[in-house]
Amino acid sequence: MQMQLERTEQELQVRNYSPKTVKSYLYGLREYFGFKKINLEILDILCFPEKKLRTYCSQPGIQNINFYYRLPMV
């Protein structure tokens, strides 16, 4: 998980995202990865408990996950 977060942080900084945006994206991804736990390279929004999914699926939450899965795999 740490490797994916570091790669995402580097990409956000290269693209000149603001420090607040970087912090927000990493927080959201850390939460998503915490629920997902395995197969982080495969998108699976169903790993969230239903109550948490309603809370997390706001526009910024979706953007965090979308950004990560659009990164080229290394």
C-alpha positions in Angstrom: 0.0 0.0 0.0 2.8 2.4 0.9 4.4 2.0 -2.5 1.1 2.9 -4.3 0.6 6.0 -2.1 4.2 7.1 -2.8 3.8 6.6 -6.6 0.5 8.6 -6.5 2.1 11.4 -4.4 5.0 11.7 -6.9 2.6 11.8 -9.9 0.4 14.5 -8.2 3.5 16.6 -7.5 4.8 16.2 -11.0 1.4 17.4 -12.3 1.7 20.4 -10.0 -1.3 19.7 -7.8 -1.6 21.9 -4.7 -0.3 20.5 -1.4 -3.9 20.5 0.0 -5.1 18.4 -3.0 -2.2 16.0 -2.6 -3.0 15.5 1.0 -6.7 15.0 0.3 -6.1 12.5 -2.5 -3.7 10.5 -0.4 -6.1 10.5 2.6 -8.9 9.2 0.4 -6.7 6.5 -1.3 -5.4 5.4 2.1 -9.0 4.9 3.3 -9.9 3.1 0.1 -6.9 0.8 0.3 -7.6 0.1 4.0 -10.9 -1.3 3.1 -9.7 -3.1 -0.1 -6.6 -4.6 1.5 -5.8 -7.0 -1.5 -5.5 -6.6 -5.3 -5.0 -2.9 -5.1 -4.3 -2.9 -8.9 -7.9 -3.9 -9.6 -10.7 -1.4 -9.2 -13.4 -2.7 -6.8 -15.7 -0.1 -5.2 -17.8 -3.0 -3.7 -15.1 -3.5 -1.0 -16.6 -0.7 1.1 -19.3 -1.5 3.7 -22.6 0.0 2.5 -22.8 2.7 5.1 -19.2 3.9 4.4 -19.8 3.7 0.7 -22.6 6.3 0.9 -20.3 8.7 2.8 -17.2 8.1 0.6 -18.8 8.3 -2.8 -18.8 12.1 -3.0 -17.2 13.7 -6.0 -13.8 14.2 -4.4 -13.8 10.5 -3.2 -14.5 9.3 -6.7 -11.8 11.6 -8.1 -9.1 10.1 -5.8 -9.9 6.6 -7.0 -10.2 7.6 -10.6 -6.9 9.4 -10.6 -5.1 6.3 -9.1 -6.5 3.9 -11.6 -5.6 6.1 -14.6 -1.9 6.1 -13.6 0.3 4.0 -15.8 1.2 0.8 -13.9 4.9 0.5 -13.1 
